[in-house]
Amino acid sequence: MKHQNLQQCLTLLKRREESQSDLVVRSDELNMNEDGIVKMPMLSPTPVPMTQWAHGQMANKLEIPQSYYNRMFQNDKPLLAQNVNRWLQSRNNLLVRTEAGTARAILSSRYKVVQNRLVLVTVINALETMHRPYIIRSLNESDTTFYAKFVGEETYDIGVNKDGTPDLYRGGIVLRNSEVGASRLRVDLFVSRLSCGNDAIFGDEGISKVHLGRKLNAGIVDFQSDTIEADNVAMMKAIRDMVYTAFDPAGIQHIYDTIKLSKDNTQQLTSQVVRQIQNQHKLSDDMTDRLLASLQGNTQYDIAQSITFNAQAIEDEDKRIGMEELGGSILMMPAPQFNKTYKPKESKDISLFSEV
């Protein structure tokens, strides 16, 4: 889902929070009926349906192979209930996250919940404190993960394009968070090239936090409590500091200096270098063909631009970000390391004649 604007996004996230309820429960207090719906008497007098994601987590928690779990769900729900209820007797504490009467996640009782709205508000407050103009590039949400991109309005000139125009960039941050255990919280630096809209993400320059906290006791969880809010203070401070770095010219200058260097690393066998990138990062043949077709030069910089350019056409948010991270890692890689990492394989000299 793409949010239309910031206010609409914040309003929706707040409304969803108000419809959410979280409960730490001993696993043997759960029970799946023969329709594949879980009974949680302590939360609701009626059975609670589960999202597909929550079913996957249930399978994982109970160590039931996902393919077998799915097969039972599709073809024999009574058998699924029998398997699930048997292994729920392990008596482990689980955090069940619900929204509008549906179980959306089955998590460890040590799962540290970080709400999307809290992270988003932290970023906005930090930007407002800096008094620097910014642009919201995107506010997107999948079934499991929230994504946002913020970019500053200040431009950085790193040279000249092939058509003689200035090669201008803007810097910003990309935010990723999951409230249901799909991914860790990440806030990374990225730059956007104005001439073509290519985004390159620098994963090594950001922060990454796993959702692991103190063990929660059984019962309804109050995420507004002082204890849990205190746990989030350090994390929100780290996010604030990352925003300050991304939107401070001095904080991001080293990235532009490194990008400039990639323009000087010329490759003699560019197509073979791209094939090495394909092999090492498991890119599809179709994607590799598109990289080669859109390549507009023979430098390390040109290869990275082809990667980030083709990332724009990828609809899946995680896959697109993955390509933008690949482009960013290539831009930041020192030339000797790049040449060694993606060195074309030498062809073997096969003699046409055998010895007599």
C-alpha positions as CSV (number, residue, x, y, z in Angstrom):
1,M,0.0,0.0,0.0
2,K,1.3,3.5,-0.9
3,H,0.3,6.2,1.5
4,Q,-0.7,9.5,-0.3
5,N,0.9,11.9,2.2
6,L,2.4,12.1,5.7
7,Q,-0.8,13.1,7.5
8,Q,-2.8,10.3,5.9
9,C,-0.1,7.8,6.8
10,L,0.2,9.0,10.5
11,T,-3.6,9.0,10.8
12,L,-3.9,5.4,9.5
13,L,-1.1,4.1,11.6
14,K,-2.7,5.7,14.7
15,R,-6.1,4.2,13.9
16,R,-4.5,0.8,13.4
17,E,-2.7,1.0,16.7
18,E,-6.0,1.7,18.4
19,S,-7.4,-1.5,17.0
20,Q,-4.5,-3.6,18.1
21,S,-4.2,-5.8,21.1
22,D,-1.2,-7.8,22.2
23,L,-1.1,-10.7,24.6
24,V,1.6,-12.9,26.1
25,V,0.2,-16.4,26.5
26,R,1.4,-19.8,27.3
27,S,1.2,-21.9,24.2
28,D,-0.9,-24.7,25.7
29,E,-3.6,-22.1,26.3
30,L,-4.1,-21.8,22.6
31,N,-6.1,-24.2,20.6
32,M,-6.7,-24.5,16.8
33,N,-10.2,-25.7,15.8
34,E,-10.9,-27.9,12.7
35,D,-11.4,-24.8,10.6
36,G,-7.8,-23.8,11.1
37,I,-8.8,-20.9,13.4
38,V,-7.2,-20.4,16.8
39,K,-9.1,-20.1,20.0
40,M,-7.7,-17.6,22.5
41,P,-10.2,-17.6,25.4
42,M,-8.1,-15.0,27.3
43,L,-8.4,-12.5,24.4
44,S,-11.7,-13.3,22.7
45,P,-14.7,-15.5,23.4
46,T,-14.8,-16.4,19.7
47,P,-12.0,-18.1,17.6
48,V,-9.5,-15.7,16.1
49,P,-8.5,-15.9,12.4
50,M,-4.8,-15.7,11.5
51,T,-3.1,-13.9,8.7
52,Q,-1.0,-16.0,6.3
53,W,2.1,-14.5,7.9
54,A,1.0,-15.6,11.4
55,H,0.3,-19.1,10.1
56,G,3.9,-19.2,8.8
57,Q,5.2,-18.1,12.2
58,M,3.0,-20.8,13.9
59,A,4.6,-23.4,11.7
60,N,8.0,-22.1,12.5
61,K,7.5,-21.9,16.2
62,L,6.2,-25.5,16.3
63,E,8.9,-26.8,13.9
64,I,6.3,-28.0,11.4
65,P,7.7,-27.9,7.9
66,Q,6.1,-25.0,6.1
67,S,5.2,-27.0,2.9
68,Y,3.5,-29.7,5.1
69,Y,1.7,-27.0,7.2
70,N,0.4,-25.4,4.0
71,R,-0.7,-28.7,2.5
72,M,-2.7,-29.5,5.6
73,F,-4.2,-26.1,5.7
74,Q,-5.4,-26.4,2.1
75,N,-6.5,-30.0,2.1
76,D,-7.0,-31.3,5.7
77,K,-7.6,-28.7,8.4
78,P,-8.6,-31.2,11.0
79,L,-5.2,-32.9,10.6
80,L,-3.5,-29.5,10.8
81,A,-5.4,-28.8,14.1
82,Q,-4.3,-32.1,15.5
83,N,-0.6,-31.4,14.7
84,V,-0.7,-27.8,15.9
85,N,-2.5,-28.6,19.2
86,R,-0.1,-31.5,19.9
87,W,2.9,-29.3,19.7
88,L,1.3,-26.3,21.4
89,Q,1.7,-28.4,24.6
90,S,5.3,-27.3,24.9
91,R,4.1,-24.5,27.3
92,N,6.4,-21.8,25.9
93,N,5.3,-18.2,26.3
94,L,4.3,-16.6,23.0
95,L,3.5,-13.0,22.1
96,V,0.3,-12.9,20.0
97,R,-0.2,-9.6,18.1
98,T,-3.8,-8.9,16.9
99,E,-5.4,-6.2,14.9
100,A,-9.1,-5.7,14.3
101,G,-9.8,-9.2,15.7
102,T,-7.2,-11.0,13.6
103,A,-4.0,-12.6,14.8
104,R,-1.3,-10.9,12.7
105,A,1.8,-12.3,14.4
106,I,3.0,-15.2,16.6
107,L,6.2,-14.2,18.2
108,S,8.7,-14.9,21.0
109,S,7.8,-13.3,24.4
110,R,11.2,-11.6,24.0
111,Y,10.2,-9.8,20.8
112,K,10.8,-6.1,21.1
113,V,7.9,-4.3,19.5
114,V,8.8,-1.0,17.8
115,Q,5.7,0.6,16.3
116,N,5.9,2.1,12.8
117,R,4.4,5.4,13.9
118,L,6.9,5.8,16.7
119,V,9.8,5.5,14.2
120,L,8.2,7.7,11.7
121,V,7.4,10.5,14.2
122,T,11.0,10.2,15.5
123,V,12.4,10.9,12.0
124,I,10.0,13.8,11.4
125,N,10.8,15.4,14.8
126,A,14.5,15.1,14.0
127,L,14.1,16.7,10.6
128,E,12.0,19.5,12.1
129,T,14.6,20.2,14.8
130,M,17.3,20.6,12.1
131,H,15.2,23.2,10.2
132,R,16.4,21.7,6.9
133,P,13.9,21.3,4.0
134,Y,13.2,17.8,3.0
135,I,11.1,15.8,0.5
136,I,9.2,12.6,1.4
137,R,10.0,10.4,-1.5
138,S,7.8,7.4,-0.5
139,L,5.7,6.0,2.3
140,N,4.9,2.4,1.5
141,E,3.6,-0.6,3.5
142,S,3.4,-4.3,2.7
143,D,1.5,-6.9,4.7
144,T,4.6,-7.2,7.0
145,T,6.9,-4.2,6.6
146,F,6.8,-0.4,6.6
147,Y,9.1,1.6,4.3
148,A,9.8,5.3,4.0
149,K,12.3,7.5,2.1
150,F,13.2,11.1,3.1
151,V,15.6,13.2,1.0
152,G,17.0,16.6,1.6
153,E,16.6,19.5,-0.9
154,E,20.3,20.5,-0.8
155,T,22.2,19.3,-3.9
156,Y,25.8,18.0,-4.2
157,D,27.8,18.3,-7.5
158,I,30.1,15.3,-8.0
159,G,31.2,16.1,-11.6
160,V,29.8,16.2,-15.1
161,N,27.4,13.9,-16.9
162,K,28.2,12.7,-20.3
163,D,25.9,15.4,-21.8
164,G,27.9,18.1,-20.1
165,T,25.4,18.9,-17.4
166,P,26.3,18.8,-13.7
167,D,26.0,15.4,-12.0
168,L,23.9,16.4,-9.0
169,Y,22.8,14.3,-6.0
170,R,20.7,14.6,-2.9
171,G,21.2,12.7,0.3
172,G,18.6,11.2,2.7
173,I,17.5,8.1,4.7
174,V,15.5,5.0,3.9
175,L,13.6,3.5,6.8
176,R,12.4,-0.1,7.2
177,N,10.6,-1.6,10.1
178,S,8.3,-4.6,10.8
179,E,5.9,-4.8,13.7
180,V,5.3,-8.6,13.1
181,G,8.8,-10.1,13.0
182,A,9.5,-9.9,9.2
183,S,12.6,-7.9,9.5
184,R,14.8,-5.8,11.8
185,L,14.5,-2.1,12.2
186,R,16.9,-0.4,9.7
187,V,17.7,3.2,9.0
188,D,20.2,3.6,6.2
189,L,21.8,6.5,4.3
190,F,21.0,6.8,0.6
191,V,21.7,9.2,-2.2
192,S,19.5,10.0,-5.2
193,R,20.9,11.1,-8.6
194,L,18.8,14.0,-10.0
195,S,19.4,13.3,-13.7
196,C,17.7,9.9,-13.6
197,G,16.2,9.3,-10.2
198,N,18.6,6.4,-9.3
199,D,18.8,5.7,-5.6
200,A,21.8,4.0,-4.0
201,I,21.5,2.7,-0.4
202,F,24.6,2.4,1.8
203,G,23.8,-0.4,4.3
204,D,27.2,-0.2,6.0
205,E,26.5,3.4,6.9
206,G,23.2,2.9,8.7
207,I,21.9,1.4,11.9
208,S,20.3,-2.0,12.2
209,K,18.4,-3.2,15.4
210,V,17.0,-6.6,16.0
211,H,13.6,-6.7,17.8
212,L,15.0,-8.4,20.9
213,G,14.2,-7.2,24.3
214,R,13.4,-8.3,27.8
215,K,11.1,-11.3,28.3
216,L,7.5,-10.2,28.7
217,N,5.3,-11.7,31.4
218,A,2.0,-13.4,30.6
219,G,-1.0,-11.2,30.2
220,I,-2.1,-8.2,28.1
221,V,0.8,-6.0,27.0
222,D,0.7,-2.3,27.5
223,F,3.2,-0.8,25.1
224,Q,2.6,2.7,26.5
225,S,4.1,1.6,29.9
226,D,7.1,3.5,31.3
227,T,9.2,0.3,31.2
228,I,8.7,-0.4,27.5
229,E,8.9,3.3,26.5
230,A,12.3,3.5,28.4
231,D,13.5,0.5,26.4
232,N,12.9,2.4,23.2
233,V,14.7,5.7,24.2
234,A,18.2,4.5,23.1
235,M,16.9,3.2,19.9
236,M,15.0,6.4,19.0
237,K,18.1,8.4,19.9
238,A,20.2,6.3,17.4
239,I,17.6,7.0,14.7
240,R,17.6,10.7,15.5
241,D,21.4,10.8,15.2
242,M,21.3,9.0,11.8
243,V,18.9,11.6,10.5
244,Y,21.3,14.4,11.7
245,T,24.1,12.7,9.8
246,A,22.2,12.2,6.6
247,F,21.0,15.8,6.4
248,D,24.2,17.4,7.5
249,P,26.5,18.2,4.6
250,A,29.6,17.4,6.6
251,G,28.1,14.1,7.7
252,I,27.5,12.7,4.2
253,Q,30.4,14.3,2.3
254,H,32.6,11.2,2.6
255,I,30.0,9.3,0.5
256,Y,30.2,11.8,-2.3
257,D,34.0,11.8,-2.2
258,T,34.0,8.0,-2.6
259,I,31.4,8.0,-5.4
260,K,33.6,10.4,-7.4
261,L,36.5,7.9,-7.2
262,S,34.3,5.1,-8.8
263,K,34.2,7.2,-11.9
264,D,37.9,6.7,-12.5
265,N,37.9,2.9,-12.3
266,T,37.7,1.9,-15.9
267,Q,36.9,-1.7,-16.8
268,Q,38.2,-3.3,-20.0
269,L,35.8,-6.3,-20.0
270,T,32.7,-4.6,-18.7
271,S,30.2,-7.2,-19.8
272,Q,32.2,-10.0,-18.1
273,V,32.4,-7.9,-14.9
274,V,28.6,-7.6,-15.0
275,R,28.4,-11.4,-15.4
276,Q,30.6,-11.8,-12.3
277,I,28.2,-9.5,-10.4
278,Q,25.3,-11.7,-11.6
279,N,27.0,-14.9,-10.4
280,Q,28.0,-13.6,-7.0
281,H,24.6,-11.9,-6.2
282,K,22.4,-14.4,-7.9
283,L,20.8,-12.0,-10.4
284,S,18.5,-13.5,-13.0
285,D,19.5,-13.7,-16.6
286,D,16.7,-11.3,-17.5
287,M,18.0,-8.7,-15.0
288,T,21.5,-9.2,-16.2
289,D,20.5,-8.6,-19.8
290,R,18.8,-5.4,-18.8
291,L,21.9,-4.3,-16.9
292,L,24.0,-4.8,-20.0
293,A,21.4,-3.1,-22.3
294,S,21.2,0.0,-20.1
295,L,24.9,0.3,-19.4
296,Q,26.2,3.7,-20.7
297,G,29.9,3.5,-20.0
298,N,32.7,1.2,-18.8
299,T,33.5,2.4,-15.3
300,Q,32.6,1.1,-11.9
301,Y,30.4,4.1,-11.5
302,D,28.5,3.3,-14.8
303,I,27.9,-0.3,-13.6
304,A,26.4,0.9,-10.4
305,Q,24.2,3.4,-12.2
306,S,22.9,0.6,-14.5
307,I,22.0,-1.4,-11.4
308,T,20.2,1.4,-9.6
309,F,18.4,2.4,-12.8
310,N,17.0,-1.0,-13.3
311,A,16.0,-1.2,-9.6
312,Q,13.3,1.5,-10.3
313,A,11.3,-1.0,-12.4
314,I,11.1,-3.6,-9.6
315,E,7.7,-3.6,-7.9
316,D,8.5,-5.7,-4.8
317,E,9.8,-3.2,-2.3
318,D,12.3,-5.6,-0.6
319,K,13.8,-6.7,-4.0
320,R,14.1,-3.1,-5.2
321,I,15.8,-2.0,-2.0
322,G,18.1,-5.0,-2.4
323,M,19.2,-3.8,-5.8
324,E,19.7,-0.3,-4.6
325,E,21.9,-1.7,-1.8
326,L,23.9,-3.6,-4.4
327,G,24.4,-0.4,-6.4
328,G,25.4,1.5,-3.2
329,S,27.9,-1.2,-2.2
330,I,29.5,-1.0,-5.7
331,L,29.8,2.8,-5.5
332,M,31.5,2.6,-2.1
333,M,33.9,-0.2,-2.9
334,P,37.5,0.8,-3.3
335,A,38.8,0.3,-6.8
336,P,41.3,-2.5,-5.9
337,Q,38.7,-4.4,-4.0
338,F,36.1,-4.0,-6.8
339,N,38.6,-5.2,-9.4
340,K,39.6,-8.2,-7.3
341,T,36.0,-9.1,-6.3
342,Y,34.5,-9.0,-9.8
343,K,37.6,-9.9,-11.8
344,P,36.5,-11.7,-15.0
345,K,37.5,-15.3,-15.2
346,E,40.5,-16.0,-17.4
347,S,39.7,-18.1,-20.4
348,K,41.6,-21.4,-20.7
349,D,43.9,-21.8,-23.7
350,I,42.9,-25.0,-25.3
351,S,45.4,-26.4,-27.8
352,L,43.9,-27.4,-31.1
353,F,46.5,-30.1,-31.7
354,S,47.4,-33.0,-29.5
355,E,50.9,-34.3,-29.2
356,V,51.9,-37.2,-31.5
